[in-house]
Amino acid sequence: MQIQLQQVVPVPLKEKFSQRPSDIWNTGITFHSGDWIKIVAPSGTGKTTLMNILYKVRHDYEGSVKWNNDDLRNISGDELARLRQQNVSVIFQDLRLFENLTARENIELNRVLQKPYYEAPVIDEMAASLGITHILHQRAGVCSYGEQQRIAIIRALVQPFEWLIMDEPFSHLDIANTKKAADLIAAECKKRSAGFVLTDLDEDSLFPYTQTFSL
Amino acid sequence: MLNQLLKKIIRTGVGRGRFIMAGIGLTIAMLLILSAVQIQVNYNELLYGKSNQDSIANFLVVAKVINGNNRENVLSTEEVERLKRQPFIEKVGLLTASRFKVSAQSPSDRFPFYTDMFFESVPDEFIDVKSDDWKWEPGSTTIPLIIPNQFLDLYNFGFAPSQNLMQLTQSMVMALPIVLNVSFQGQPIRFTGKVVGFSDRISSVLVPQNFLEMANKQFGTQGDVRPSRVVIRTNDPGNPELVKYLKDNGLVTDADKTRFSQYRRIVNTVVNASWLTGAVMLLFALLVFSLFIQLTIASTKNEINLLVTIGAAPKQLQRFLMKQFLPANIIITIACVVTITILQYVLQAFLLQQNMYVSQWISWYTLAAAVVILVVLWIVNYSTIKKYIRETEK
């Protein structure tokens, strides 16, 4: 599955972006299937906006985004849900967990939304590898940000996908935990031959990126 | 598993108390509308049911109002045809009058009487006397007669005491031959009359139709005479429409038999009012229930939004929400039908003591109404959920 961006400019940031060059905004660009893409940008340059546009959470932009040659604007409802269940997974910067569900239930929910890609015990394996086994039974609302972030990562990884969209996925993790999380993500993407788009503030060498862009 | 998780997410917003309140409202409304249907059915059964019918009351003799202005108050063919077309009139029988002069006298001096008289005839199906002697063979000089019961009463309780005559029983009258003289071209032609029965229904002297046809043709002195009276058969003499029709068309009938139309109108109004109340209540209940669904969805708007964001399909959520509301609707419907069934059973036993007969089971109409309401509930639930999920998605 390809992701194409054509002259995409977020409406609220239009003035700002038209004045400076960007690898992404207002150009034509294609993310090929299986690409591991890093997008580097300082704060306030629209990383989250881009991620939200790619995942169709925001609609206030000019230009067009295409998933597999279909304009995102034309995909909605059950068709959009099918793509999100089967083809595109996401890790939000603001995590977006259900506070009233336990950590395990948050992950389980995304596992059973579609025909499960993994059996339930895989959750325990992943939790163990990220060191959050002990909080799986806790309400997500009372977990620390670092824990919530790891819950959100596992949640994104228990479903089938061809693309993984990650918005500063390690922002609350220390170096050691970041490494573990990156290894898990890399392993899962390889397993599915999936691509990803990752945004972060700085350059890094956590993954063998195929392309790096700056916003 | 998914449903359990969804339940945990979506339940959090709305209290159980509100759900129960909405359910109670719906229950009351449904009970009202179903009882209105059942009451209507019972009412119809009481009015038209075989076991509740009074056969005498179903035949009415209808005549023009006599106002003194017209010499003849006859029904035109057109008026008779119009009567036949009315939905509340099942059959119309013409009362044919004799068009010749006839007198009756006693054959014996022991019991002398003489009177000028007349005959009428009506198709047999309108006559309430069943007798094997009620027939006339062409050529026969014996004519069977049916006279009104009132005649005998008038004689026995009015005339006989005043004239110091003996009172007569029905069988005595039936045993008495009567000499009938039909005048034809100035000459009397003699027949023998024999009373074969007494009618409560038609107050006239009746002879068999074939005799009167023959006699009118043979002895008739006047031209074609239109009927001044007709007998109608109706399934419901108390029907206010019938009474109104007769009144509007200058016709009269036995007021006693149509007296109930006044009460009927009142009862009709009450029954209709119960329909209206039930319908309005149901409308409100549907509104309350759909508001309840809206409230549920609105109060979990963020959760539903997040569910859709991580990939829950609107269809999945709709299916889940329907599962939350529809079982309650089905249970309420079943509970209402069961309640109405019990009430009907009790009502049947009670009315039986009053000699009124209704079925001890609820009617198909009531069941059908329950099903229709359930379908309407389903539609309201479904469309509300669909609409608000879509709105939440945005």
HADDOCK unambig.tbl for C-alpha pairs under 7 A between the chains (distance, minus, plus):
assign (segid A and resid 77 and name CA) (segid B and resid 313 and name CA) 6.69 0.50 0.50
assign (segid A and resid 77 and name CA) (segid B and resid 314 and name CA) 6.19 0.50 0.50
assign (segid A and resid 78 and name CA) (segid B and resid 313 and name CA) 5.03 0.50 0.50
assign (segid A and resid 78 and name CA) (segid B and resid 314 and name CA) 6.00 0.50 0.50
assign (segid A and resid 78 and name CA) (segid B and resid 315 and name CA) 6.59 0.50 0.50
assign (segid A and resid 81 and name CA) (segid B and resid 311 and name CA) 4.69 0.50 0.50
assign (segid A and resid 81 and name CA) (segid B and resid 312 and name CA) 5.84 0.50 0.50
assign (segid A and resid 81 and name CA) (segid B and resid 313 and name CA) 4.80 0.50 0.50
assign (segid A and resid 84 and name CA) (segid B and resid 310 and name CA) 6.97 0.50 0.50
assign (segid A and resid 84 and name CA) (segid B and resid 311 and name CA) 4.90 0.50 0.50
assign (segid A and resid 85 and name CA) (segid B and resid 311 and name CA) 5.40 0.50 0.50
assign (segid A and resid 109 and name CA) (segid B and resid 2 and name CA) 6.32 0.50 0.50
assign (segid A and resid 109 and name CA) (segid B and resid 5 and name CA) 6.62 0.50 0.50
assign (segid A and resid 112 and name CA) (segid B and resid 2 and name CA) 6.00 0.50 0.50
assign (segid A and resid 113 and name CA) (segid B and resid 2 and name CA) 6.65 0.50 0.50
assign (segid A and resid 113 and name CA) (segid B and resid 312 and name CA) 6.30 0.50 0.50
